[in-house]
Amino acid sequence: MNRKIINIAVIAHVDAGKSTLVDAFLGQSGVFRANEEVKEQVMDSNDQERERGITIYSKNCAIEYGEYKINIVDTPGHADFSSEVERIMKTVDTVILLVDSAEGPMPQTRFVLSKALELGLKPILLINKIDKKDQRALDVVDEVLELFMELDANDQQLEFPTLFGTAREGKVQYSMTEPSNDLAPLFETIIKQVGNYPLELVAEPTQLQISSLAYDSFIGRLGIGRLFKGVLKDGQQVAISKNDGTVTRGKISGLFIYQGLKRVAVKEAQAGEIVVISGISDLTIGDTVCDPNNVQPLPPIIIEEPTMSMNFLVNTSPFAGKVGKYVTTRNIKERLDKELEVNVGLKVEALTDSSADGFKVLGRGELHLSVLIETMRREGFELGISRPEVVFKVDEKGNKLEPMEKVIVDVPSEYAGTVINKLNLRKGIMTDMHSDGVRDKVTYIVPTRGLIGFKSEFINDTRGEGVMVKSLLGYEDYKGKIDGRINGVLISMANGVTLPYALNNLEERGILFVGPQVNVYDGMIVGLHSRDNDLEVNPTTGKKLTNTRASGSDDSVKLTPPRKFTLEEALEFIEWDELVEVTPDDVRLRKKWLSTNERKQHRNDPH
């Protein structure tokens, strides 16, 4: 029964090669059959993870190396999913910090590393993508060391082993001058760094802390966590110490561990193992599952508070219910309650505004919330979503505080001035700037508020050549008013179908969001006005036919292709009096109040 078990997490900035490294782990440990077709980034199993190219949900797998079983946790690299990262760190013995050999440590790297260091973990540094032409691996090692010192790493943590590799080829080496053909140097470094889990803890009373939740339609709620002490058996009676100090009783009706990518049922598991249990319906994150005769709760898992909110409203547009299956308040509430069971970084509050039918949903950032909206849209929900708003705090002295972000922009030098000017207007403070004559790398501290709507402007200003990364720093004093979108919008004043003749006449007024033969309604936003005021227009008017026609006047109309919004772009674009209408087929922009008279009544509403 006594097995040598090591638990590791791979942490990295988005796109550093984390999921590719996990692929290599699985490939070189014999998890797949010789003739088995394997997808790349096999751990990114969720549709949105594959489409966006990022890890959103932490997941587990396990491999065998010699006499060791190594459980691997693939963690998100994006700070918006920090609630996933924070919990996972408690279940592992060490972390592999993956850093790109050219980019060096990025803001998100700082975030995930800080969580590991706070828990006393001793990381292993792996400089990835050393095959790049612009690699500067040895300089990056020095930058990472500086980052460790900035994050107050202790002496032991500063003695981190450093490896170099190319995850895509499944190769890791001890130094830049020692080639390797596989991951053996990494496996050996993990074993040397950690050793196996202390076997003497197997004889202690059972102690398991729940760090993740999942749901199975056949067996109900699942609790996932590390068995810190003792042995856990299928069918065992246990005590559950809740986060509020109360203790309840329950019975394990299913016990699972990970083998490769699969969850496998077992009769018992030993200390050190990451296990999945079923049979206890009210499990929550941080609960400690103990021996009924020896209840020893572990310190609760503290999740950082949400920084952004949006209102999820019932869709009230004239097109409501034409496409979606789930359109009522009850449908939305049931779905959000289900999400709360597994998404612990989320909070849901009832709206105090009696005129609004829906819920205030709070999360860790725009991406965190937009992933949920996109998931619901694909499931058949229709929603009206309000503009993202930051969550303010008040300190002991009554001062208003707001979240701040560290932003690094890497742009061609000719566009740097425009970007710097825009960030200054958004109350940003420059802290660093480097230039090689071709590209400028600028670091800013900016209020989260100021970054809402900035991404699409940034892409336009840099002609798509700029790179921007950001991560939450913490809360600071309120920075004052920040101006929103400068331009007004073109609002449809008619219900009907758009016609080329009408759209052609509107093109001189601004940028259109709809093409011909699109259904529109009164109050729907159909374009961006070239001036700062909103303008009501009729995109459905046709050409008046007469008996006499001038030569050449009936030539076909040539329209500029309309601007299309992704869900994130739409959420960033809208102002306080606008909504994004989300349905399974479409993402539309609309005014919160559809009729002209209603908009006049609410023109001076506080916002």
Phi, psi and omega in degrees: 000322185289109181250154175273113187240134173230135176247129180230154172238147174254121181238144183191166170288158177305136176074014179277349177109021184296309181294328178292323177295319178297322174305315181294319176306308183295319183295323185269003179251009176077021180292322183263148174292158183300326183260011185279133177277124186242130176287154170287156184047055186298334179285336177279076189274342181284142182306314183292328177297319180291318183292319183274343180072027178228160174269128182252318183247136177288141182221160183244150167210173182217145178228162176251134173224107185061233180267010182255143167255124181246115173274128182246131176249122178267114185255154175295148178260002185253132185298338177297338180252034184297332180297331175289316184295313186302318184288321187294326184302332182286346186261359187242161181266330178206166178234143172264113180270113184261123181231136180292135185292342179258316184287324187077187181292134182249171183306318181293328177302316180302316183297307184292326179293320181300322179295321180292317182293323179302326182272006177080011180287149178254105185287160169248126181269128176237113177276115186261164176062045180285357177275358179294146178295325182262024180296145176219054191307315185290325175294321181296324177301317179296321179296321179293320178300317177299320179296318177302316181292321177300325182271015177059043176295145178281175185301319180295319180293329180288344178270040185290138174289145181240131178234164181229144182191180175229099186301324183299327179265358180068038182234134176225138182229159184287330178212172182292342184255004180245092180298155179216157181252356184206195183264008185307317179302324180290314178302313182295323179293321178299313182296318180293321183290322190251314192072172182279164181298138184305116185292336181294340180288346178297329183279352181282165175296151184303135176209110182231130176251132181280120181248342178216157176237148174218173181223134178239128185295341180267320186245004173086209185290139178243138174253132181241133179185179181265135174276102185284324182220154170077199180233140178244134184239148174297130180090359183290140172279133184224163171253140180245112178272114185279167181296333181273005177096348179283158181234128176240171180246155178195178181226134177285114181261352177203136181230129185226152169230174180260134171228114188062230179265358188261150172265122188242132179288136178225163179277327178206159179223153185251166180307139181103334185283148168269121186240161174238128181238151174230168176109348180244107192283339185252026177297142173225166180300134177094347177299142176252122178267121189232170168294130182302334181268359183209078184276111180234089182291141174274158178305139182297154176272119183264122179261135179297149185288154176298152180243351184216150179224154172219153174266127174262106187250156172295135180290120183246015181285164178300341180266007183300137174080359182283335184239315187284155176267330186242110189229354186264166177301319181298318178301314182294318181297315180299320181290320178292322177298320178296320180293324180297335181294329184241341184255087190283348177281000187257146172227146180232131179233148175288144180284135180278340180286115184293339182278347183256133182252097182168207187220149173268121183247125183248136180215189186272359179163175182301317183295318179303314182283324182291330175297319177295316180299315180298320178298314180296321179300317181289338178276353178107016180272150169244136184216155165249124185246131180276170178300139176298139177230142180283157179264115179275158174234165176234129180277183184298332181273000180088008179282141179279129181243150178224154181290143179240150180235146171268126184239129173244122177246135178240108189226154171303141188305326183292342180259355187299319182300317180297314182295317179298317179299316180296318180291326175297318179296335180266024176067025178280153177237122180286133179245343183198150176206131176230146178218139175252014180092340180249312179232149177248138177245114187240135178249132182229152166251118188229141173300140178306324178305319185289343182268351177292121181088357184279331187301312182293323176298317182299316180297317179294315183296330183256012181053034178079003183264354181274152176238130180231129174232148183215156175207150183290132179262320184151196182252140175226173179303147180304133187265004179093182185292137174240126181293143179269214181298136183281319186275150170277188182234161174267123184247129177293135177253012183220156171263138178155204182244133181293143181239145182305320182301314181292317182295324179298320179290332183277342185301329180286347181274342182165203181258126183274146177255353182233149174260188179289157178062037177249133178288130178230166178221165179299120180102354178280141179276124184245357179183174177257123182287146180284350179246182188272000181251156174285146181228128177274131184225165177242100182275009185250002183285136178260170180285134177290127180272138178233168181288329181251138181231134179284147180298130176085352184280348181255019176302151182296143181283134177252113183257146172289137179304135182291156176281125180257141181253138164280171180301313181298318180296321179296317181295325179286331187284321192290155176257182187299332183260022182231161179226156168259121177269115185250122175229168179303334184256333190222155168239111182245159174250142181210164172280147179299318176254120190282323184273153181301317182297318179296320180295323177296321180296323186261012185300325183257018177301144174291143180211000000 
